[in-house]
Amino acid sequence: MSYQAFGTAPIKCSKRKCDWKGYETDLLRAAWKTSKCPKCGCETYYFMTESEVKQWERATQAATQVKPHA
Ligand SMILES: [Zn+2]
């Protein structure tokens, strides 16, 4: 397995209730401490699986899509 460059791999918060998704660059930084989820402040996160990434991309695309004649 190879790792992607920092900030390029989609991640999700480890707290299932939180369900925050984004990139490592979106995490809050606390000085020398580890990065935190911007939503719940949790310090652990998972890298999304391929199917999760696809699902997430579909969801964000649907959310940003503007329908001119709805
Ligand atoms: Zn969170």
N, CA, C, O and the ligand as a Tripos MOL2 file, in Angstrom:
@<TRIPOS>MOLECULE
protein
  281   279    71     0     0
PROTEIN
NO_CHARGES

@<TRIPOS>ATOM
      1 N           0.8310   -1.2110    0.0000 N.3       1 MET1
      2 CA          0.0000    0.0000    0.0000 C.3       1 MET1
      3 C           0.8570    1.2490    0.0000 C.2       1 MET1
      4 O           1.8490    1.3290    0.7240 O.2       1 MET1
      5 N           0.4780    2.2160   -0.8060 N.am      2 SER2
      6 CA          1.2160    3.4660   -0.8260 C.3       2 SER2
      7 C           0.3360    4.5870   -0.2810 C.2       2 SER2
      8 O          -0.8800    4.5940   -0.4730 O.2       2 SER2
      9 N           0.9640    5.5140    0.3870 N.am      3 TYR3
     10 CA          0.2260    6.6280    0.9600 C.3       3 TYR3
     11 C           0.1930    7.8020   -0.0140 C.2       3 TYR3
     12 O           1.1650    8.0840   -0.7160 O.2       3 TYR3
     13 N          -0.9290    8.4610   -0.0330 N.am      4 GLN4
     14 CA         -1.0290    9.6510   -0.8610 C.3       4 GLN4
     15 C          -0.3780   10.8190   -0.1350 C.2       4 GLN4
     16 O          -0.1730   10.7730    1.0780 O.2       4 GLN4
     17 N          -0.0580   11.8590   -0.8850 N.am      5 ALA5
     18 CA          0.5330   13.0450   -0.2880 C.3       5 ALA5
     19 C          -0.4190   13.6330    0.7490 C.2       5 ALA5
     20 O          -1.6370   13.5170    0.6170 O.2       5 ALA5
     21 N           0.1360   14.2560    1.7690 N.am      6 PHE6
     22 CA         -0.6620   14.8150    2.8530 C.3       6 PHE6
     23 C          -1.7290   15.7690    2.3110 C.2       6 PHE6
     24 O          -1.4460   16.6510    1.5010 O.2       6 PHE6
     25 N          -2.9450   15.5700    2.7750 N.am      7 GLY7
     26 CA         -4.0220   16.4750    2.4040 C.3       7 GLY7
     27 C          -4.7390   16.1050    1.1200 C.2       7 GLY7
     28 O          -5.6860   16.7860    0.7280 O.2       7 GLY7
     29 N          -4.3080   15.0420    0.4560 N.am      8 THR8
     30 CA         -4.9490   14.6870   -0.8060 C.3       8 THR8
     31 C          -5.9140   13.5200   -0.6640 C.2       8 THR8
     32 O          -6.7630   13.2970   -1.5270 O.2       8 THR8
     33 N          -5.7780   12.7770    0.4320 N.am      9 ALA9
     34 CA         -6.6610   11.6320    0.6290 C.3       9 ALA9
     35 C          -7.8710   12.0250    1.4660 C.2       9 ALA9
     36 O          -7.7160   12.6050    2.5410 O.2       9 ALA9
     37 N          -9.0700   11.7170    0.9900 N.am     10 PRO10
     38 CA        -10.2640   12.0390    1.7650 C.3      10 PRO10
     39 C         -10.3110   11.2370    3.0540 C.2      10 PRO10
     40 O          -9.9800   10.0510    3.0790 O.2      10 PRO10
     41 N         -10.7250   11.8980    4.1160 N.am     11 ILE11
     42 CA        -10.7880   11.2470    5.4270 C.3      11 ILE11
     43 C         -12.1590   11.4640    6.0490 C.2      11 ILE11
     44 O         -12.9390   12.3120    5.6140 O.2      11 ILE11
     45 N         -12.4270   10.6730    7.0760 N.am     12 LYS12
     46 CA        -13.6660   10.8800    7.8260 C.3      12 LYS12
     47 C         -13.3700   10.7630    9.3070 C.2      12 LYS12
     48 O         -12.4450   10.0620    9.7170 O.2      12 LYS12
     49 N         -14.1660   11.4560   10.1030 N.am     13 CYS13
     50 CA        -14.0060   11.4430   11.5470 C.3      13 CYS13
     51 C         -14.2770   10.0370   12.0810 C.2      13 CYS13
     52 O         -15.1330    9.3220   11.5610 O.2      13 CYS13
     53 N         -13.5450    9.6510   13.1160 N.am     14 SER14
     54 CA        -13.7120    8.3120   13.6740 C.3      14 SER14
     55 C         -14.9920    8.1770   14.4860 C.2      14 SER14
     56 O         -15.4300    7.0680   14.7910 O.2      14 SER14
     57 N         -15.5910    9.3170   14.8340 N.am     15 LYS15
     58 CA        -16.8540    9.2750   15.5710 C.3      15 LYS15
     59 C         -18.0040    9.1220   14.5750 C.2      15 LYS15
     60 O         -18.2420    9.9920   13.7380 O.2      15 LYS15
     61 N         -18.6990    8.0110   14.6840 N.am     16 ARG16
     62 CA        -19.7670    7.7380   13.7290 C.3      16 ARG16
     63 C         -20.8970    8.7600   13.8300 C.2      16 ARG16
     64 O         -21.5260    9.0960   12.8270 O.2      16 ARG16
     65 N         -21.1510    9.2470   15.0270 N.am     17 LYS17
     66 CA        -22.2120   10.2390   15.2260 C.3      17 LYS17
     67 C         -21.8610   11.5550   14.5330 C.2      17 LYS17
     68 O         -22.7400   12.2570   14.0350 O.2      17 LYS17
     69 N         -20.5860   11.8750   14.5090 N.am     18 CYS18
     70 CA        -20.1270   13.1300   13.9220 C.3      18 CYS18
     71 C         -20.2150   13.0560   12.4000 C.2      18 CYS18
     72 O         -20.8220   13.9120   11.7550 O.2      18 CYS18
     73 N         -19.6070   12.0290   11.8470 N.am     19 ASP19
     74 CA        -19.6640   11.7910   10.4070 C.3      19 ASP19
     75 C         -19.0730   12.9280    9.5780 C.2      19 ASP19
     76 O         -19.5060   13.1480    8.4460 O.2      19 ASP19
     77 N         -18.0930   13.6550   10.1160 N.am     20 TRP20
     78 CA        -17.4430   14.7140    9.3440 C.3      20 TRP20
     79 C         -16.5650   14.0890    8.2590 C.2      20 TRP20
     80 O         -15.8720   13.0990    8.4920 O.2      20 TRP20
     81 N         -16.6110   14.6850    7.0780 N.am     21 LYS21
     82 CA        -15.7670   14.2040    5.9840 C.3      21 LYS21
     83 C         -15.0350   15.3670    5.3600 C.2      21 LYS21
     84 O         -15.5630   16.4730    5.2530 O.2      21 LYS21
     85 N         -13.8100   15.0990    4.9520 N.am     22 GLY22
     86 CA        -13.0300   16.1570    4.3240 C.3      22 GLY22
     87 C         -11.6160   15.7020    4.0510 C.2      22 GLY22
     88 O         -11.3680   14.5270    3.7790 O.2      22 GLY22
     89 N         -10.6910   16.6430    4.1240 N.am     23 TYR23
     90 CA         -9.2900   16.3190    3.8970 C.3      23 TYR23
     91 C          -8.4760   16.6870    5.1290 C.2      23 TYR23
     92 O          -8.9180   17.4590    5.9800 O.2      23 TYR23
     93 N          -7.2700   16.1140    5.2060 N.am     24 GLU24
     94 CA         -6.4170   16.3910    6.3520 C.3      24 GLU24
     95 C          -6.1450   17.8890    6.4950 C.2      24 GLU24
     96 O          -5.9340   18.3910    7.5990 O.2      24 GLU24
     97 N          -6.1510   18.5880    5.3730 N.am     25 THR25
     98 CA         -5.8940   20.0260    5.4010 C.3      25 THR25
     99 C          -7.0670   20.7900    5.9940 C.2      25 THR25
    100 O          -6.9250   21.9600    6.3480 O.2      25 THR25
    101 N          -8.2320   20.1430    6.1070 N.am     26 ASP26
    102 CA         -9.4140   20.7930    6.6870 C.3      26 ASP26
    103 C          -9.4520   20.6570    8.2050 C.2      26 ASP26
    104 O         -10.2460   21.3140    8.8780 O.2      26 ASP26
    105 N          -8.5900   19.8010    8.7310 N.am     27 LEU27
    106 CA         -8.5870   19.5680   10.1800 C.3      27 LEU27
    107 C          -8.0360   20.7790   10.9230 C.2      27 LEU27
    108 O          -7.2360   21.5480   10.3910 O.2      27 LEU27
    109 N          -8.4760   20.9240   12.1420 N.am     28 LEU28
    110 CA         -7.9630   22.0090   12.9780 C.3      28 LEU28
    111 C          -6.6010   21.6180   13.5140 C.2      28 LEU28
    112 O          -6.3850   20.4680   13.8980 O.2      28 LEU28
    113 N          -5.6860   22.5650   13.5400 N.am     29 ARG29
    114 CA         -4.3550   22.2800   14.0590 C.3      29 ARG29
    115 C          -4.1740   22.9790   15.3960 C.2      29 ARG29
    116 O          -4.4740   24.1630   15.5450 O.2      29 ARG29
    117 N          -3.6820   22.2290   16.3530 N.am     30 ALA30
    118 CA         -3.4170   22.8000   17.6590 C.3      30 ALA30
    119 C          -1.9270   22.7030   17.9360 C.2      30 ALA30
    120 O          -1.4600   21.7220   18.5150 O.2      30 ALA30
    121 N          -1.1900   23.7080   17.5290 N.am     31 ALA31
    122 CA          0.2620   23.7860   17.7140 C.3      31 ALA31
    123 C           0.9390   22.4650   17.3560 C.2      31 ALA31
    124 O           0.7930   21.9810   16.2330 O.2      31 ALA31
    125 N           1.6840   21.8750   18.3040 N.am     32 TRP32
    126 CA          2.4120   20.6370   18.0170 C.3      32 TRP32
    127 C           1.5170   19.4100   18.1690 C.2      32 TRP32
    128 O           1.9140   18.2880   17.8550 O.2      32 TRP32
    129 N           0.3040   19.6500   18.6560 N.am     33 LYS33
    130 CA         -0.5970   18.5250   18.8830 C.3      33 LYS33
    131 C          -1.1300   17.9720   17.5690 C.2      33 LYS33
    132 O          -0.9000   18.5310   16.4970 O.2      33 LYS33
    133 N          -1.8300   16.8870   17.6780 N.am     34 THR34
    134 CA         -2.4010   16.2710   16.4900 C.3      34 THR34
    135 C          -3.5640   17.1060   15.9630 C.2      34 THR34
    136 O          -4.0780   17.9860   16.6530 O.2      34 THR34
    137 N          -3.9600   16.8200   14.7540 N.am     35 SER35
    138 CA         -5.0560   17.5450   14.1310 C.3      35 SER35
    139 C          -6.3830   17.0940   14.7170 C.2      35 SER35
    140 O          -6.5320   15.9600   15.1740 O.2      35 SER35
    141 N          -7.3390   18.0060   14.6930 N.am     36 LYS36
    142 CA         -8.6440   17.7090   15.2640 C.3      36 LYS36
    143 C          -9.7400   17.8820   14.2290 C.2      36 LYS36
    144 O          -9.6330   18.6950   13.3120 O.2      36 LYS36
    145 N         -10.7820   17.1070   14.3970 N.am     37 CYS37
    146 CA        -11.9600   17.2430   13.5620 C.3      37 CYS37
    147 C         -12.5750   18.6220   13.8070 C.2      37 CYS37
    148 O         -12.8020   18.9930   14.9590 O.2      37 CYS37
    149 N         -12.8490   19.3850   12.7470 N.am     38 PRO38
    150 CA        -13.4080   20.7310   12.9150 C.3      38 PRO38
    151 C         -14.8290   20.7200   13.4600 C.2      38 PRO38
    152 O         -15.3190   21.7500   13.9250 O.2      38 PRO38
    153 N         -15.4930   19.5810   13.4120 N.am     39 LYS39
    154 CA        -16.8870   19.4960   13.8390 C.3      39 LYS39
    155 C         -17.0100   19.1020   15.3040 C.2      39 LYS39
    156 O         -17.7450   19.7410   16.0580 O.2      39 LYS39
    157 N         -16.2950   18.0500   15.7170 N.am     40 CYS40
    158 CA        -16.4640   17.5630   17.0860 C.3      40 CYS40
    159 C         -15.1880   17.6370   17.9190 C.2      40 CYS40
    160 O         -15.2270   17.4150   19.1290 O.2      40 CYS40
    161 N         -14.0590   17.9450   17.2870 N.am     41 GLY41
    162 CA        -12.8190   18.0710   18.0430 C.3      41 GLY41
    163 C         -12.1220   16.7530   18.3070 C.2      41 GLY41
    164 O         -11.1310   16.7090   19.0350 O.2      41 GLY41
    165 N         -12.6260   15.6850   17.7260 N.am     42 CYS42
    166 CA        -12.0380   14.3690   17.8790 C.3      42 CYS42
    167 C         -10.6840   14.3280   17.1770 C.2      42 CYS42
    168 O         -10.5120   14.9320   16.1180 O.2      42 CYS42
    169 N          -9.7160   13.6100   17.7700 N.am     43 GLU43
    170 CA         -8.3730   13.6210   17.2130 C.3      43 GLU43
    171 C          -8.0590   12.4290   16.3210 C.2      43 GLU43
    172 O          -6.9600   12.3320   15.7730 O.2      43 GLU43
    173 N          -9.0080   11.5340   16.1750 N.am     44 THR44
    174 CA         -8.7480   10.3890   15.3150 C.3      44 THR44
    175 C          -9.6700   10.4030   14.1010 C.2      44 THR44
    176 O         -10.8180   10.8430   14.1630 O.2      44 THR44
    177 N          -9.1380    9.9190   13.0300 N.am     45 TYR45
    178 CA         -9.9270    9.8650   11.8050 C.3      45 TYR45
    179 C          -9.4700    8.6920   10.9590 C.2      45 TYR45
    180 O          -8.3930    8.1330   11.1610 O.2      45 TYR45
    181 N         -10.3180    8.3360   10.0080 N.am     46 TYR46
    182 CA         -9.9940    7.2390    9.1110 C.3      46 TYR46
    183 C          -9.8260    7.7560    7.7030 C.2      46 TYR46
    184 O         -10.3970    8.7800    7.3280 O.2      46 TYR46
    185 N          -9.0430    7.0410    6.9340 N.am     47 PHE47
    186 CA         -9.0160    7.3270    5.5150 C.3      47 PHE47
    187 C         -10.2180    6.6190    4.9020 C.2      47 PHE47
    188 O         -10.5140    5.4740    5.2440 O.2      47 PHE47
    189 N         -10.8940    7.2920    4.0120 N.am     48 MET48
    190 CA        -12.0930    6.7040    3.4180 C.3      48 MET48
    191 C         -11.7220    5.5710    2.4760 C.2      48 MET48
    192 O         -10.6750    5.5920    1.8290 O.2      48 MET48
    193 N         -12.5970    4.5920    2.4180 N.am     49 THR49
    194 CA        -12.4050    3.5240    1.4500 C.3      49 THR49
    195 C         -12.8330    4.0420    0.0810 C.2      49 THR49
    196 O         -13.4540    5.0990   -0.0300 O.2      49 THR49
    197 N         -12.4970    3.2930   -0.9400 N.am     50 GLU50
    198 CA        -12.7930    3.7350   -2.2990 C.3      50 GLU50
    199 C         -14.2900    3.9780   -2.5050 C.2      50 GLU50
    200 O         -14.6840    4.9610   -3.1310 O.2      50 GLU50
    201 N         -15.1190    3.0760   -1.9740 N.am     51 SER51
    202 CA        -16.5670    3.2320   -2.1500 C.3      51 SER51
    203 C         -17.0900    4.4170   -1.3430 C.2      51 SER51
    204 O         -18.0240    5.0980   -1.7660 O.2      51 SER51
    205 N         -16.4920    4.6580   -0.1910 N.am     52 GLU52
    206 CA        -16.8850    5.8080    0.6240 C.3      52 GLU52
    207 C         -16.5400    7.1090   -0.0760 C.2      52 GLU52
    208 O         -17.2970    8.0780   -0.0240 O.2      52 GLU52
    209 N         -15.3840    7.1200   -0.7350 N.am     53 VAL53
    210 CA        -14.9610    8.3060   -1.4680 C.3      53 VAL53
    211 C         -15.9430    8.5970   -2.5930 C.2      53 VAL53
    212 O         -16.3440    9.7420   -2.8010 O.2      53 VAL53
    213 N         -16.3200    7.5580   -3.3080 N.am     54 LYS54
    214 CA        -17.2580    7.7270   -4.4220 C.3      54 LYS54
    215 C         -18.6030    8.2420   -3.9350 C.2      54 LYS54
    216 O         -19.2050    9.1270   -4.5430 O.2      54 LYS54
    217 N         -19.0640    7.6710   -2.8260 N.am     55 GLN55
    218 CA        -20.3320    8.0840   -2.2330 C.3      55 GLN55
    219 C         -20.2680    9.5570   -1.8130 C.2      55 GLN55
    220 O         -21.2090   10.3210   -2.0270 O.2      55 GLN55
    221 N         -19.1530    9.9280   -1.2180 N.am     56 TRP56
    222 CA        -18.9460   11.2810   -0.7360 C.3      56 TRP56
    223 C         -18.9090   12.2630   -1.9130 C.2      56 TRP56
    224 O         -19.5050   13.3390   -1.8590 O.2      56 TRP56
    225 N         -18.2040   11.8740   -2.9650 N.am     57 GLU57
    226 CA        -18.1190   12.7390   -4.1420 C.3      57 GLU57
    227 C         -19.4900   12.9440   -4.7670 C.2      57 GLU57
    228 O         -19.8320   14.0490   -5.1890 O.2      57 GLU57
    229 N         -20.2730   11.8680   -4.8220 N.am     58 ARG58
    230 CA        -21.6220   11.9810   -5.3680 C.3      58 ARG58
    231 C         -22.4620   12.9350   -4.5220 C.2      58 ARG58
    232 O         -23.2030   13.7650   -5.0500 O.2      58 ARG58
    233 N         -22.3350   12.8030   -3.2080 N.am     59 ALA59
    234 CA        -23.1170   13.6290   -2.2880 C.3      59 ALA59
    235 C         -22.7350   15.1000   -2.4030 C.2      59 ALA59
    236 O         -23.6040   15.9720   -2.4080 O.2      59 ALA59
    237 N         -21.4270   15.3760   -2.4970 N.am     60 THR60
    238 CA        -20.9910   16.7680   -2.5790 C.3      60 THR60
    239 C         -21.3390   17.3620   -3.9330 C.2      60 THR60
    240 O         -21.6500   18.5490   -4.0330 O.2      60 THR60
    241 N         -21.2900   16.5490   -4.9650 N.am     61 GLN61
    242 CA        -21.6550   17.0340   -6.2960 C.3      61 GLN61
    243 C         -23.1380   17.3830   -6.3330 C.2      61 GLN61
    244 O         -23.5260   18.4080   -6.8930 O.2      61 GLN61
    245 N         -23.9510   16.5420   -5.7450 N.am     62 ALA62
    246 CA        -25.3950   16.7740   -5.7120 C.3      62 ALA62
    247 C         -25.7150   18.0330   -4.9100 C.2      62 ALA62
    248 O         -26.6440   18.7720   -5.2360 O.2      62 ALA62
    249 N         -24.9350   18.2640   -3.8630 N.am     63 ALA63
    250 CA        -25.1760   19.4080   -2.9930 C.3      63 ALA63
    251 C         -24.7800   20.7180   -3.6570 C.2      63 ALA63
    252 O         -25.3940   21.7530   -3.3970 O.2      63 ALA63
    253 N         -23.7640   20.6860   -4.5110 N.am     64 THR64
    254 CA        -23.2730   21.9210   -5.1230 C.3      64 THR64
    255 C         -23.8960   22.1680   -6.4900 C.2      64 THR64
    256 O         -23.7320   23.2370   -7.0770 O.2      64 THR64
    257 N         -24.6060   21.1740   -6.9830 N.am     65 GLN65
    258 CA        -25.2130   21.3220   -8.2990 C.3      65 GLN65
    259 C         -26.3700   22.3210   -8.2570 C.2      65 GLN65
    260 O         -27.2540   22.2310   -7.4060 O.2      65 GLN65
    261 N         -26.3470   23.2550   -9.1720 N.am     66 VAL66
    262 CA        -27.4180   24.2600   -9.2350 C.3      66 VAL66
    263 C         -28.3440   23.9190  -10.3870 C.2      66 VAL66
    264 O         -27.9320   23.7800  -11.5390 O.2      66 VAL66
    265 N         -29.5890   23.7930  -10.0340 N.am     67 LYS67
    266 CA        -30.5770   23.4990  -11.0810 C.3      67 LYS67
    267 C         -31.2590   24.8030  -11.5190 C.2      67 LYS67
    268 O         -32.0450   25.3700  -10.7600 O.2      67 LYS67
    269 N         -30.9690   25.2770  -12.7220 N.am     68 PRO68
    270 CA        -31.5270   26.5560  -13.1770 C.3      68 PRO68
    271 C         -33.0360   26.5210  -13.3660 C.2      68 PRO68
    272 O         -33.7110   27.5350  -13.1860 O.2      68 PRO68
    273 N         -33.5570   25.3770  -13.7220 N.am     69 HIS69
    274 CA        -35.0080   25.2960  -13.9450 C.3      69 HIS69
    275 C         -35.6170   24.1970  -13.0880 C.2      69 HIS69
    276 O         -36.1260   23.2010  -13.6040 O.2      69 HIS69
    277 N         -35.5620   24.3850  -11.7930 N.am     70 ALA70
    278 CA        -36.0880   23.3650  -10.8860 C.3      70 ALA70
    279 C         -37.6030   23.3830  -10.8310 C.2      70 ALA70
    280 O         -38.2040   22.5850  -10.1120 O.2      70 ALA70
    281 ZN        -15.7620   14.6500   14.2810 Zn       71 ZN71
@<TRIPOS>BOND
     1     1     2 1
     2     2     3 1
     3     3     4 2
     4     3     5 am
     5     5     6 1
     6     6     7 1
     7     7     8 2
     8     7     9 am
     9     9    10 1
    10    10    11 1
    11    11    12 2
    12    11    13 am
    13    13    14 1
    14    14    15 1
    15    15    16 2
    16    15    17 am
    17    17    18 1
    18    18    19 1
    19    19    20 2
    20    19    21 am
    21    21    22 1
    22    22    23 1
    23    23    24 2
    24    23    25 am
    25    25    26 1
    26    26    27 1
    27    27    28 2
    28    27    29 am
    29    29    30 1
    30    30    31 1
    31    31    32 2
    32    31    33 am
    33    33    34 1
    34    34    35 1
    35    35    36 2
    36    35    37 am
    37    37    38 1
    38    38    39 1
    39    39    40 2
    40    39    41 am
    41    41    42 1
    42    42    43 1
    43    43    44 2
    44    43    45 am
    45    45    46 1
    46    46    47 1
    47    47    48 2
    48    47    49 am
    49    49    50 1
    50    50    51 1
    51    51    52 2
    52    51    53 am
    53    53    54 1
    54    54    55 1
    55    55    56 2
    56    55    57 am
    57    57    58 1
    58    58    59 1
    59    59    60 2
    60    59    61 am
    61    61    62 1
    62    62    63 1
    63    63    64 2
    64    63    65 am
    65    65    66 1
    66    66    67 1
    67    67    68 2
    68    67    69 am
    69    69    70 1
    70    70    71 1
    71    71    72 2
    72    71    73 am
    73    73    74 1
    74    74    75 1
    75    75    76 2
    76    75    77 am
    77    77    78 1
    78    78    79 1
    79    79    80 2
    80    79    81 am
    81    81    82 1
    82    82    83 1
    83    83    84 2
    84    83    85 am
    85    85    86 1
    86    86    87 1
    87    87    88 2
    88    87    89 am
    89    89    90 1
    90    90    91 1
    91    91    92 2
    92    91    93 am
    93    93    94 1
    94    94    95 1
    95    95    96 2
    96    95    97 am
    97    97    98 1
    98    98    99 1
    99    99   100 2
   100    99   101 am
   101   101   102 1
   102   102   103 1
   103   103   104 2
   104   103   105 am
   105   105   106 1
   106   106   107 1
   107   107   108 2
   108   107   109 am
   109   109   110 1
   110   110   111 1
   111   111   112 2
   112   111   113 am
   113   113   114 1
   114   114   115 1
   115   115   116 2
   116   115   117 am
   117   117   118 1
   118   118   119 1
   119   119   120 2
   120   119   121 am
   121   121   122 1
   122   122   123 1
   123   123   124 2
   124   123   125 am
   125   125   126 1
   126   126   127 1
   127   127   128 2
   128   127   129 am
   129   129   130 1
   130   130   131 1
   131   131   132 2
   132   131   133 am
   133   133   134 1
   134   134   135 1
   135   135   136 2
   136   135   137 am
   137   137   138 1
   138   138   139 1
   139   139   140 2
   140   139   141 am
   141   141   142 1
   142   142   143 1
   143   143   144 2
   144   143   145 am
   145   145   146 1
   146   146   147 1
   147   147   148 2
   148   147   149 am
   149   149   150 1
   150   150   151 1
   151   151   152 2
   152   151   153 am
   153   153   154 1
   154   154   155 1
   155   155   156 2
   156   155   157 am
   157   157   158 1
   158   158   159 1
   159   159   160 2
   160   159   161 am
   161   161   162 1
   162   162   163 1
   163   163   164 2
   164   163   165 am
   165   165   166 1
   166   166   167 1
   167   167   168 2
   168   167   169 am
   169   169   170 1
   170   170   171 1
   171   171   172 2
   172   171   173 am
   173   173   174 1
   174   174   175 1
   175   175   176 2
   176   175   177 am
   177   177   178 1
   178   178   179 1
   179   179   180 2
   180   179   181 am
   181   181   182 1
   182   182   183 1
   183   183   184 2
   184   183   185 am
   185   185   186 1
   186   186   187 1
   187   187   188 2
   188   187   189 am
   189   189   190 1
   190   190   191 1
   191   191   192 2
   192   191   193 am
   193   193   194 1
   194   194   195 1
   195   195   196 2
   196   195   197 am
   197   197   198 1
   198   198   199 1
   199   199   200 2
   200   199   201 am
   201   201   202 1
   202   202   203 1
   203   203   204 2
   204   203   205 am
   205   205   206 1
   206   206   207 1
   207   207   208 2
   208   207   209 am
   209   209   210 1
   210   210   211 1
   211   211   212 2
   212   211   213 am
   213   213   214 1
   214   214   215 1
   215   215   216 2
   216   215   217 am
   217   217   218 1
   218   218   219 1
   219   219   220 2
   220   219   221 am
   221   221   222 1
   222   222   223 1
   223   223   224 2
   224   223   225 am
   225   225   226 1
   226   226   227 1
   227   227   228 2
   228   227   229 am
   229   229   230 1
   230   230   231 1
   231   231   232 2
   232   231   233 am
   233   233   234 1
   234   234   235 1
   235   235   236 2
   236   235   237 am
   237   237   238 1
   238   238   239 1
   239   239   240 2
   240   239   241 am
   241   241   242 1
   242   242   243 1
   243   243   244 2
   244   243   245 am
   245   245   246 1
   246   246   247 1
   247   247   248 2
   248   247   249 am
   249   249   250 1
   250   250   251 1
   251   251   252 2
   252   251   253 am
   253   253   254 1
   254   254   255 1
   255   255   256 2
   256   255   257 am
   257   257   258 1
   258   258   259 1
   259   259   260 2
   260   259   261 am
   261   261   262 1
   262   262   263 1
   263   263   264 2
   264   263   265 am
   265   265   266 1
   266   266   267 1
   267   267   268 2
   268   267   269 am
   269   269   270 1
   270   270   271 1
   271   271   272 2
   272   271   273 am
   273   273   274 1
   274   274   275 1
   275   275   276 2
   276   275   277 am
   277   277   278 1
   278   278   279 1
   279   279   280 2
@<TRIPOS>SUBSTRUCTURE
     1 MET1         2 RESIDUE 1 A MET
     2 SER2         6 RESIDUE 1 A SER
     3 TYR3        10 RESIDUE 1 A TYR
     4 GLN4        14 RESIDUE 1 A GLN
     5 ALA5        18 RESIDUE 1 A ALA
     6 PHE6        22 RESIDUE 1 A PHE
     7 GLY7        26 RESIDUE 1 A GLY
     8 THR8        30 RESIDUE 1 A THR
     9 ALA9        34 RESIDUE 1 A ALA
    10 PRO10       38 RESIDUE 1 A PRO
    11 ILE11       42 RESIDUE 1 A ILE
    12 LYS12       46 RESIDUE 1 A LYS
    13 CYS13       50 RESIDUE 1 A CYS
    14 SER14       54 RESIDUE 1 A SER
    15 LYS15       58 RESIDUE 1 A LYS
    16 ARG16       62 RESIDUE 1 A ARG
    17 LYS17       66 RESIDUE 1 A LYS
    18 CYS18       70 RESIDUE 1 A CYS
    19 ASP19       74 RESIDUE 1 A ASP
    20 TRP20       78 RESIDUE 1 A TRP
    21 LYS21       82 RESIDUE 1 A LYS
    22 GLY22       86 RESIDUE 1 A GLY
    23 TYR23       90 RESIDUE 1 A TYR
    24 GLU24       94 RESIDUE 1 A GLU
    25 THR25       98 RESIDUE 1 A THR
    26 ASP26      102 RESIDUE 1 A ASP
    27 LEU27      106 RESIDUE 1 A LEU
    28 LEU28      110 RESIDUE 1 A LEU
    29 ARG29      114 RESIDUE 1 A ARG
    30 ALA30      118 RESIDUE 1 A ALA
    31 ALA31      122 RESIDUE 1 A ALA
    32 TRP32      126 RESIDUE 1 A TRP
    33 LYS33      130 RESIDUE 1 A LYS
    34 THR34      134 RESIDUE 1 A THR
    35 SER35      138 RESIDUE 1 A SER
    36 LYS36      142 RESIDUE 1 A LYS
    37 CYS37      146 RESIDUE 1 A CYS
    38 PRO38      150 RESIDUE 1 A PRO
    39 LYS39      154 RESIDUE 1 A LYS
    40 CYS40      158 RESIDUE 1 A CYS
    41 GLY41      162 RESIDUE 1 A GLY
    42 CYS42      166 RESIDUE 1 A CYS
    43 GLU43      170 RESIDUE 1 A GLU
    44 THR44      174 RESIDUE 1 A THR
    45 TYR45      178 RESIDUE 1 A TYR
    46 TYR46      182 RESIDUE 1 A TYR
    47 PHE47      186 RESIDUE 1 A PHE
    48 MET48      190 RESIDUE 1 A MET
    49 THR49      194 RESIDUE 1 A THR
    50 GLU50      198 RESIDUE 1 A GLU
    51 SER51      202 RESIDUE 1 A SER
    52 GLU52      206 RESIDUE 1 A GLU
    53 VAL53      210 RESIDUE 1 A VAL
    54 LYS54      214 RESIDUE 1 A LYS
    55 GLN55      218 RESIDUE 1 A GLN
    56 TRP56      222 RESIDUE 1 A TRP
    57 GLU57      226 RESIDUE 1 A GLU
    58 ARG58      230 RESIDUE 1 A ARG
    59 ALA59      234 RESIDUE 1 A ALA
    60 THR60      238 RESIDUE 1 A THR
    61 GLN61      242 RESIDUE 1 A GLN
    62 ALA62      246 RESIDUE 1 A ALA
    63 ALA63      250 RESIDUE 1 A ALA
    64 THR64      254 RESIDUE 1 A THR
    65 GLN65      258 RESIDUE 1 A GLN
    66 VAL66      262 RESIDUE 1 A VAL
    67 LYS67      266 RESIDUE 1 A LYS
    68 PRO68      270 RESIDUE 1 A PRO
    69 HIS69      274 RESIDUE 1 A HIS
    70 ALA70      278 RESIDUE 1 A ALA
    71 ZN71       281 GROUP 0 **** ****
